[in-house]
């Protein structure tokens, strides 16, 4: 308060004491000649380490100086404290995430992983193998059951702004998981022969429930992270994300052993010997020709099935329901203090003030651009894997389990040994690993070593890098999120990483327009030198786009301390704040249009090139899609150039490789 600081000497605002050019010298090793009073005045905003200054690019025309409400109160008079006042215990207090009082948070993340793993893993055996739906319907279903991850920011707004009975977190966690539990029970009532459309609708509604609960849990987790010592911050975050990976592993293991039997791998299979074999042409056409020579072919185990038993879907659903019930019970025990809701207008104004911070909008733009570029993939790979490697359902489940276990142990390694390791170096190392494994696919292309197990190992590394990139982004946002705004701030990154996925898909599919021999599985099967050369060229182009995402590294701080220093500088920009909002809204609209149109009628809309499809007709124009791809790439590269490299082009800064590490 002013009374406690009245005896302190007064000084002019920090941005009037010394000019920006005097304060910041990006590469100079010369010491600054300033008196002790000036040093004391700007000690909270001056970056001591010259290597860190490359992550804090600046533009005088659109960056506002730090705002101080009281002109008599200056940075040198502020008491020694964190960037945000995390000593206030009105939200969570100082808590132990491993105590019984907060075990509901761990259970919630485990259940989220269980639902994600179950939702995605059930689609292939039930829709493709058992029901025989088209690949287009399968593609639309995969997007539909994950649709509400793109709307996480709205759930974050509800959690932060509208407490239920005074609770901002556990009330919404309970509401979300109750919705999910109700849907899971309805799925169990559908029986073992659930209709494909009903399955997709129910899993989509379940997604609404557990995403709602997960958003509130994220807000709770960020609140917990703010109570960790700076040197250990990130430990709680990696622990809870490890629990999510364990949940996915559990779901994949159940599907591996429960859905690798004849019912979910042999079309037309009947477990009851009294039931006659079907004569439906669509089903018979998918039956293994060897079995058709047997009189009662529908009662025989086909070569594709690994085991002789199957897990009924209702039993699987009941098991998930019991886990959710335990989770809800533990959430009731969460230790959370009641709070008063802020006026809606004040909440939005303060959130807008936070979004204008350079630390916030620069981190969000890093997430949007890096995820867009790194999300580009070789769209011809699935057909090539089927034609060249003949991946089985069992191998696909093993690959998913290996992927989740790699993520789990990777997060545990970060939690134990790399919490203070440079985020930029972490991304670079991960990208180099992905580069090596992606390059190893050339051994498959040119038939040097076509082995399905070899491919599975390389694909796991790619998925790990994508998750690592998201984790780095989220770890940075923990430092940016202001108490009381944890859920909505944290959900900004997850929303950004999800809404750009359709954009990456559009780029991936439109690259095939330049390689016509890779559009059809039949042409890939010919395995001619021309096919191999085109595939190698496409793989090289995808690797180049993925690696170009490293150009965004100057947008992300190196570690927690540097993030806090960036926040402490107080630089704000209305232009970039509005730019971020406009970008997110535009991508969200496009993502929603793609998802809803493809789910409503994939056969009519999902094949459109501009929506990420392969083309509904041979004569469909590629110009709209190519224009969209060009716009996306220009957005990514021009935004990165203007923020990170334009000061260098103007001569205000000097280029250095240190800005990437």
LINQUINOR-V478436 format. One record per residue. N is the residue number from 1. RES is the residue in one small letter. SS is DSSP state (@ for helix, = for strand, . for the rest). NEAR is the number of other C-alpha atoms within 10 Angstrom. Layout:
BEGIN
<<N:RES:SS:NEAR> <N:RES:SS:NEAR>>
END
This chain:
BEGIN
<<1:x:.:8> <2:x:@:11> <3:x:@:6> <4:x:@:7> <5:x:@:14> <6:x:.:12> <7:x:.:8> <8:x:.:11> <9:x:.:11> <10:x:.:15> <11:x:.:18> <12:x:.:13> <13:x:.:20> <14:x:@:21> <15:x:@:13> <16:x:@:9> <17:x:@:15> <18:x:.:14> <19:x:.:10> <20:x:@:12> <21:x:@:9> <22:x:@:10> <23:x:@:16> <24:x:.:14> <25:x:.:17> <26:x:.:19> <27:x:.:14> <28:x:.:10> <29:x:.:8> <30:x:.:7> <31:x:.:7> <32:x:.:12> <33:x:.:9> <34:x:.:11> <35:x:.:8> <36:x:@:8> <37:x:@:13> <38:x:@:16> <39:x:@:16> <40:x:@:13> <41:x:@:22> <42:x:@:20> <43:x:.:14> <44:x:.:16> <45:x:.:19> <46:x:.:16> <47:x:.:18> <48:x:.:10> <49:x:.:8> <50:x:@:14> <51:x:@:15> <52:x:@:21> <53:x:@:22> <54:x:@:24> <55:x:@:22> <56:x:.:24> <57:x:.:18> <58:x:.:19> <59:x:.:13> <60:x:.:9> <61:x:.:7> <62:x:.:13> <63:x:.:18> <64:x:=:16> <65:x:.:15> <66:x:.:18> <67:x:.:11> <68:x:.:12> <69:x:.:8> <70:x:.:8> <71:x:.:11> <72:x:.:15> <73:x:.:19> <74:x:.:18> <75:x:@:18> <76:x:@:21> <77:x:@:17> <78:x:.:11> <79:x:.:9> <80:x:.:7> <81:x:.:9> <82:x:.:12> <83:x:.:14> <84:x:.:16> <85:x:.:11> <86:x:.:19> <87:x:.:12> <88:x:.:11> <89:x:.:13> <90:x:.:14> <91:x:.:20> <92:x:.:22> <93:x:.:17> <94:x:.:16> <95:x:.:17> <96:x:.:14> <97:x:.:19> <98:x:.:13> <99:x:.:10> <100:x:@:13> <101:x:@:17> <102:x:@:20> <103:x:@:18> <104:x:@:26> <105:x:@:29> <106:x:@:24> <107:x:@:23> <108:x:@:29> <109:x:@:26> <110:x:@:25> <111:x:@:29> <112:x:@:25> <113:x:@:24> <114:x:@:24> <115:x:@:25> <116:x:@:23> <117:x:@:26> <118:x:@:24> <119:x:@:23> <120:x:@:18> <121:x:@:22> <122:x:@:19> <123:x:@:21> <124:x:@:20> <125:x:@:20> <126:x:@:23> <127:x:@:23> <128:x:@:19> <129:x:@:19> <130:x:@:21> <131:x:@:19> <132:x:.:18> <133:x:.:14> <134:x:.:12> <135:x:@:11> <136:x:@:16> <137:x:@:20> <138:x:@:20> <139:x:@:16> <140:x:@:22> <141:x:@:26> <142:x:@:19> <143:x:@:20> <144:x:@:20> <145:x:.:23> <146:x:.:21> <147:x:@:22> <148:x:@:24> <149:x:@:23> <150:x:@:23> <151:x:@:21> <152:x:@:26> <153:x:@:23> <154:x:@:17> <155:x:@:23> <156:x:@:30> <157:x:@:21> <158:x:@:18> <159:x:@:29> <160:x:@:23> <161:x:@:21> <162:x:.:18> <163:x:.:19> <164:x:=:17> <165:x:.:10> <166:x:.:14> <167:x:=:19> <168:x:.:29> <169:x:.:30> <170:x:@:25> <171:x:@:18> <172:x:@:25> <173:x:@:27> <174:x:@:23> <175:x:@:17> <176:x:@:23> <177:x:@:29> <178:x:@:20> <179:x:@:18> <180:x:@:26> <181:x:@:24> <182:x:@:15> <183:x:@:22> <184:x:@:24> <185:x:@:15> <186:x:@:13> <187:x:@:23> <188:x:@:19> <189:x:@:14> <190:x:.:14> <191:x:.:14> <192:x:.:14> <193:x:.:13> <194:x:.:17> <195:x:.:13> <196:x:@:19> <197:x:@:12> <198:x:@:12> <199:x:@:20> <200:x:@:22> <201:x:@:17> <202:x:@:19> <203:x:@:26> <204:x:@:22> <205:x:@:20> <206:x:@:28> <207:x:@:27> <208:x:@:23> <209:x:@:25> <210:x:@:30> <211:x:@:26> <212:x:@:29> <213:x:@:29> <214:x:@:27> <215:x:@:30> <216:x:@:31> <217:x:@:28> <218:x:@:23> <219:x:@:27> <220:x:@:22> <221:x:@:23> <222:x:@:26> <223:x:@:25> <224:x:@:23> <225:x:@:23> <226:x:.:25> <227:x:.:18> <228:x:.:16> <229:x:.:10> <230:x:.:15> <231:x:.:11> <232:x:.:15> <233:x:.:21> <234:x:.:26> <235:x:@:20> <236:x:@:20> <237:x:@:20> <238:x:@:22> <239:x:@:20> <240:x:@:22> <241:x:@:20> <242:x:@:25> <243:x:@:22> <244:x:@:26> <245:x:@:29> <246:x:@:23> <247:x:@:25> <248:x:@:29> <249:x:@:26> <250:x:@:20> <251:x:@:25> <252:x:@:27> <253:x:@:18> <254:x:@:18> <255:x:@:21> <256:x:@:22> <257:x:@:16> <258:x:@:18> <259:x:.:29> <260:x:.:24> <261:x:.:22> <262:x:.:26> <263:x:.:26> <264:x:.:27> <265:x:.:27> <266:x:.:25> <267:x:.:22> <268:x:.:26> <269:x:.:22> <270:x:.:20> <271:x:.:15> <272:x:.:9> <273:x:.:11> <274:x:.:8> <275:x:.:11> <276:x:.:12> <277:x:.:16> <278:x:.:13> <279:x:.:10> <280:x:.:9> <281:x:@:8> <282:x:@:12> <283:x:@:16> <284:x:@:16> <285:x:.:12> <286:x:.:13> <287:x:.:17> <288:x:.:15> <289:x:.:11> <290:x:.:10> <291:x:@:17> <292:x:@:12> <293:x:@:9> <294:x:.:11> <295:x:.:10> <296:x:.:15> <297:x:@:21> <298:x:@:26> <299:x:@:22> <300:x:.:17> <301:x:.:20> <302:x:.:21> <303:x:.:13> <304:x:.:16> <305:x:.:20> <306:x:.:18> <307:x:.:16> <308:x:.:13> <309:x:.:16> <310:x:.:18> <311:x:.:17> <312:x:.:16> <313:x:@:21> <314:x:@:20> <315:x:@:13> <316:x:@:18> <317:x:@:20> <318:x:@:17> <319:x:@:13> <320:x:@:19> <321:x:@:22> <322:x:@:12> <323:x:@:17> <324:x:@:25> <325:x:@:14> <326:x:@:14> <327:x:@:23> <328:x:@:23> <329:x:@:14> <330:x:@:20> <331:x:@:25> <332:x:@:16> <333:x:.:15> <334:x:.:19> <335:x:.:17> <336:x:.:21> <337:x:.:14> <338:x:.:16> <339:x:.:16> <340:x:.:13> <341:x:.:16> <342:x:.:14> <343:x:.:10> <344:x:@:11> <345:x:@:9> <346:x:@:10> <347:x:@:17> <348:x:@:15> <349:x:@:11> <350:x:@:14> <351:x:@:18> <352:x:@:15> <353:x:@:14> <354:x:@:22> <355:x:@:25> <356:x:.:24> <357:x:=:26> <358:x:@:27> <359:x:@:30> <360:x:@:25> <361:x:@:22> <362:x:@:25> <363:x:@:22> <364:x:@:30> <365:x:@:25> <366:x:@:25> <367:x:@:26> <368:x:@:24> <369:x:@:25> <370:x:@:27> <371:x:@:24> <372:x:@:27> <373:x:@:27> <374:x:@:23> <375:x:.:23> <376:x:.:23> <377:x:.:21> <378:x:.:20> <379:x:.:22> <380:x:.:22> <381:x:@:15> <382:x:@:13> <383:x:@:19> <384:x:@:22> <385:x:@:18> <386:x:@:15> <387:x:@:17> <388:x:@:19> <389:x:@:17> <390:x:.:13> <391:x:.:17> <392:x:.:15> <393:x:@:20> <394:x:@:18> <395:x:@:15> <396:x:@:16> <397:x:@:21> <398:x:@:18> <399:x:@:20> <400:x:@:22> <401:x:@:23> <402:x:@:19> <403:x:@:22> <404:x:@:25> <405:x:@:19> <406:x:@:17> <407:x:@:23> <408:x:@:21> <409:x:@:13> <410:x:@:15> <411:x:@:26> <412:x:@:17> <413:x:@:13> <414:x:@:17> <415:x:@:20> <416:x:@:11> <417:x:@:10> <418:x:.:16> <419:x:.:21> <420:x:.:17> <421:x:.:13> <422:x:.:16> <423:x:@:25> <424:x:@:23> <425:x:@:14> <426:x:@:19> <427:x:@:19> <428:x:@:19> <429:x:@:13> <430:x:@:18> <431:x:@:23> <432:x:@:14> <433:x:@:17> <434:x:@:24> <435:x:@:17> <436:x:@:13> <437:x:@:18> <438:x:@:19> <439:x:@:16> <440:x:@:15> <441:x:@:21> <442:x:@:18> <443:x:@:13> <444:x:@:20> <445:x:@:21> <446:x:.:17> <447:x:.:13> <448:x:.:10> <449:x:.:14> <450:x:.:17> <451:x:.:16> <452:x:@:18> <453:x:@:14> <454:x:@:14> <455:x:@:21> <456:x:@:18> <457:x:@:14> <458:x:@:19> <459:x:@:18> <460:x:@:21> <461:x:@:22> <462:x:@:20> <463:x:@:16> <464:x:@:21> <465:x:@:22> <466:x:@:18> <467:x:@:13> <468:x:@:20> <469:x:@:22> <470:x:@:16> <471:x:@:19> <472:x:@:20> <473:x:@:23> <474:x:@:24> <475:x:@:21> <476:x:@:26> <477:x:@:24> <478:x:@:24> <479:x:@:25> <480:x:@:27> <481:x:.:24> <482:x:.:22> <483:x:.:20> <484:x:.:21> <485:x:.:23> <486:x:@:27> <487:x:@:33> <488:x:@:26> <489:x:@:29> <490:x:@:27> <491:x:@:27> <492:x:@:23> <493:x:@:24> <494:x:@:23> <495:x:@:24> <496:x:@:29> <497:x:@:23> <498:x:@:23> <499:x:@:26> <500:x:.:25> <501:x:@:20> <502:x:@:23> <503:x:@:26> <504:x:@:21> <505:x:@:20> <506:x:@:23> <507:x:@:29> <508:x:@:22> <509:x:@:23> <510:x:@:23> <511:x:@:20> <512:x:@:19> <513:x:@:14> <514:x:@:12> <515:x:.:16> <516:x:@:12> <517:x:@:20> <518:x:@:23> <519:x:.:17> <520:x:.:13> <521:x:@:16> <522:x:@:13> <523:x:@:16> <524:x:@:22> <525:x:@:15> <526:x:@:13> <527:x:.:16> <528:x:.:12> <529:x:@:11> <530:x:@:12> <531:x:@:20> <532:x:@:20> <533:x:@:14> <534:x:@:18> <535:x:@:24> <536:x:@:17> <537:x:@:14> <538:x:@:22> <539:x:@:21> <540:x:@:16> <541:x:@:16> <542:x:@:23> <543:x:@:21> <544:x:@:14> <545:x:@:17> <546:x:@:21> <547:x:@:18> <548:x:@:14> <549:x:@:21> <550:x:@:19> <551:x:@:19> <552:x:@:24> <553:x:@:22> <554:x:@:25> <555:x:@:26> <556:x:.:24> <557:x:.:30> <558:x:.:26> <559:x:.:19> <560:x:@:24> <561:x:@:14> <562:x:@:21> <563:x:@:23> <564:x:@:19> <565:x:@:20> <566:x:@:24> <567:x:@:22> <568:x:@:19> <569:x:@:19> <570:x:.:19> <571:x:.:20> <572:x:=:24> <573:x:.:21> <574:x:@:17> <575:x:@:11> <576:x:@:21> <577:x:@:22> <578:x:@:15> <579:x:@:14> <580:x:@:21> <581:x:@:15> <582:x:@:12> <583:x:@:16> <584:x:@:20> <585:x:@:14> <586:x:@:13> <587:x:@:21> <588:x:@:20> <589:x:@:13> <590:x:@:16> <591:x:@:21> <592:x:@:18> <593:x:@:13> <594:x:@:23> <595:x:@:22> <596:x:@:17> <597:x:@:16> <598:x:@:25> <599:x:@:24> <600:x:@:13> <601:x:.:14> <602:x:@:22> <603:x:@:16> <604:x:@:11> <605:x:@:20> <606:x:@:26> <607:x:.:18> <608:x:.:21> <609:x:@:23> <610:x:@:25> <611:x:@:25> <612:x:.:21> <613:x:.:22> <614:x:.:22> <615:x:.:19> <616:x:.:14> <617:x:.:10> <618:x:.:7> <619:x:.:7> <620:x:.:11> <621:x:.:13> <622:x:.:16> <623:x:@:11> <624:x:@:12> <625:x:@:20> <626:x:@:18> <627:x:@:11> <628:x:@:18> <629:x:@:21> <630:x:@:13> <631:x:@:11> <632:x:@:20> <633:x:@:17> <634:x:@:12> <635:x:@:14> <636:x:@:21> <637:x:@:16> <638:x:@:14> <639:x:@:17> <640:x:@:23> <641:x:@:16> <642:x:@:13> <643:x:@:19> <644:x:@:22> <645:x:@:18> <646:x:@:18> <647:x:@:17> <648:x:@:15> <649:x:@:13> <650:x:@:9> <651:x:.:9> <652:x:.:13> <653:x:.:17> <654:x:.:15> <655:x:.:14> <656:x:.:13> <657:x:@:7> <658:x:@:13> <659:x:@:20> <660:x:@:19> <661:x:.:20>>
END
